[in-house]
Amino acid sequence: MMQRKNEVACMSKLMEMVRDAQTIAILGHVRPDGDCVGSCLAALGYITEQYPEKSVRVYLEKPPERFHYLKHFDEISQDPGTGQVYDLCVCLDSSDEERLGDFGVYFHGATHSICLDHHITNPGYAEYNDIRADASSCCEVLYASLEDEKIGKDVAECLYTGILHDTNVFKNSNTTENTMRVAGRMMAKGIDFSRIIDDGFYRKTYLQNQILGRALMESVMFMDGLCIFSAVRLKDVKFYGVESSDLDGIVDQLRVTEGVECAIFLHEIESHVHKVSMRSNNRVDVSKVAAYFGGGGHVRAAGCTMNGSVYDVINNLSLHIAKQLSDGEA
């Protein structure tokens, strides 16, 4: 794996920087998912428990309500224009500066910065970087920087939630022996892991089920059944009254279609602009495909944003997927 500038070798570097700072901003990525929300709130909870005198704030776009059970959820700020300058900015689960969105202002204004992440495409954009591409999630990376005996039930719930979501309930290939060890340690803290799985992962609203059903009904298999795609257009989102977070899980359901190697889900975020989510099973490295179009992610789960019609996007993606399938890559 490539070396990144000032790569962190010491697991406690995060807490060393926290110790020396009085004001701390914690940032995640745009359209926060379970790992992003979980890692940010875990960091907030852990730091404030160890250093109650410090001023710490999490900045994220509005996260999905299904994570409301996490402590400090209601304290997340959506304001990028406070003008606050922080001693330290902690970036979690964000593979590049652009993914920080409007809250990047706090990253650029901070005296010091550190990034903890698990995306292989992360170039190491912070002052210090702890990037572990072999980790299941940012929460697993964060756990390695914390002292286990100081992790309470509330922080454990956050860490378990993040691991749960980025491993697709421990089903994805990024699940390792260490992932299960960390999850087991969180369970030992007394968390209600069954409720977290149901409420944070499986439970859906009636509208979420409707849009999922429509996406599955309108899905199209191509490339001799090795690939499948579905798209939700802007007019559909408005008709159903759903948000981006309501579309989570659609691409994963497409992926488990029998015979499929690669699944693609398009979500139109503005006219002819699509958020692309890709998943693969064994043979396609979707992080390479996403990176070509300015995105990033992991070998089996990645995404990007692309312009054009649905079929323009699918045709462009297909060229790169087909090459990997024919070359026998990944």
Disulfide bonds with the S-S distance in Angstrom:
none
